[in-house]
């Protein structure tokens, strides 16, 4: 999830609120469709994947609009309201439901205002709130930083915290002059596009230019390395590491190319869900990896695959020749 993409989306949602506010104030369903779902998807929550997002989640304890899940278990219960509806009425009941279900976080939003609560914290309700932001804050960059608290890899790793400055690529008039306060006892490291002294760059920030040579080396979170010679080998070596470290398996397949794609990126057969065969693929263990695409496409799909299996692309690094 490049931060520039998140900022662009937030700016788009701000304009959508201005343009369609009257209609959004009349409909929770429209608010969810136009404001809430797009932000969840950009933050890594695939709203079309029932293993990741369960709408209208209910049990004997109650019902919420969304359960955001890790391995089939909810990590966030989210209550949605139509635009400009007061949020306070939903907080107490939502937290109580989370306590019964064993869910650590509760989020309530009207699409514009978002509040996140740590449900099991033994303090009064107001003190359980760990992050809040408003998409219509004067600075879109400020909202962008705070929204990062709900980025899926951070949530499932238990590292909920607002982003740290700087946000790369923002216009000068949108950058913050002071750092936001992180959630209690958690931090997120600033993101930089600069290479380190040895030429390494986080995969999360790597966007290759056309007709360039592939990185000469990739390092994985455990410190192991691979030496790709072709662009597709970045993707296949990442897939191999994920398989060997039990992050990627047949049970997670098929993994599509993207949230709205009907084509598979990884599957147990080299056939897409529409019946067409992979145009070009490589096998990694019992899995087939679709390797069709140019350099930028393959890098973006590598990042997507890592995020899809609950890992952080920033922990994978490439060495630029």
Rosetta blueprint (number, residue, H / E / L):
1 X L
2 X L
3 X H
4 X H
5 X H
6 X H
7 X H
8 X H
9 X H
10 X H
11 X H
12 X H
13 X H
14 X H
15 X H
16 X H
17 X H
18 X H
19 X H
20 X H
21 X H
22 X H
23 X H
24 X H
25 X L
26 X L
27 X L
28 X H
29 X H
30 X H
31 X H
32 X H
33 X H
34 X H
35 X H
36 X H
37 X H
38 X H
39 X H
40 X H
41 X H
42 X H
43 X L
44 X L
45 X L
46 X L
47 X L
48 X L
49 X L
50 X L
51 X L
52 X L
53 X E
54 X E
55 X E
56 X E
57 X E
58 X E
59 X E
60 X L
61 X L
62 X E
63 X E
64 X E
65 X E
66 X E
67 X E
68 X E
69 X E
70 X E
71 X L
72 X L
73 X E
74 X E
75 X E
76 X E
77 X E
78 X E
79 X E
80 X E
81 X L
82 X L
83 X L
84 X L
85 X L
86 X L
87 X L
88 X H
89 X H
90 X H
91 X H
92 X H
93 X H
94 X H
95 X H
96 X H
97 X H
98 X H
99 X H
100 X H
101 X H
102 X L
103 X L
104 X L
105 X E
106 X E
107 X E
108 X E
109 X E
110 X L
111 X L
112 X L
113 X E
114 X E
115 X E
116 X E
117 X E
118 X E
119 X L
120 X L
121 X L
122 X L
123 X L
124 X L
125 X H
126 X H
127 X H
128 X H
129 X E
130 X E
131 X E
132 X E
133 X E
134 X E
135 X L
136 X L
137 X L
138 X L
139 X L
140 X H
141 X H
142 X H
143 X H
144 X H
145 X H
146 X H
147 X H
148 X H
149 X H
150 X H
151 X L
152 X H
153 X H
154 X H
155 X H
156 X H
157 X L
158 X L
159 X L
160 X L
161 X L
162 X L
163 X L
164 X L
165 X L
166 X L
167 X L
168 X L
169 X L
170 X L
171 X L
172 X H
173 X H
174 X H
175 X L
176 X L
177 X L
178 X L
179 X L
180 X L
181 X L
182 X L
183 X L
184 X L
185 X L
186 X L
187 X L
188 X L
189 X L
190 X L
191 X L
192 X L
193 X L
194 X L
195 X L
196 X L
197 X L
198 X L
199 X L
200 X E
201 X E
202 X E
203 X H
204 X H
205 X H
206 X L
207 X L
208 X L
209 X L
210 X L
211 X L
212 X L
213 X L
214 X L
215 X L
216 X L
217 X E
218 X E
219 X E
220 X L
221 X L
222 X L
223 X L
224 X L
225 X E
226 X E
227 X L
228 X L
229 X L
230 X L
231 X H
232 X H
233 X H
234 X H
235 X H
236 X H
237 X H
238 X H
239 X H
240 X H
241 X H
242 X H
243 X H
244 X H
245 X L
246 X L
247 X L
248 X L
249 X L
250 X H
251 X H
252 X H
253 X L
254 X L
255 X E
256 X E
257 X L
258 X L
259 X L
260 X L
261 X L
262 X L
263 X L
264 X E
265 X E
266 X E
267 X E
268 X L
269 X L
270 X L
271 X E
272 X L
273 X L
274 X L
275 X L
276 X L
277 X E
278 X L
279 X L
280 X L
281 X E
282 X E
283 X E
284 X E
285 X L
286 X L
287 X E
288 X E
289 X E
290 X E
291 X L
292 X L
293 X L
294 X L
295 X H
296 X H
297 X H
298 X H
299 X H
300 X H
301 X H
302 X H
303 X H
304 X H
305 X H
306 X H
307 X H
308 X H
309 X L
310 X L
311 X L
312 X L
313 X H
314 X H
315 X H
316 X L
317 X E
318 X E
319 X E
320 X L
321 X L
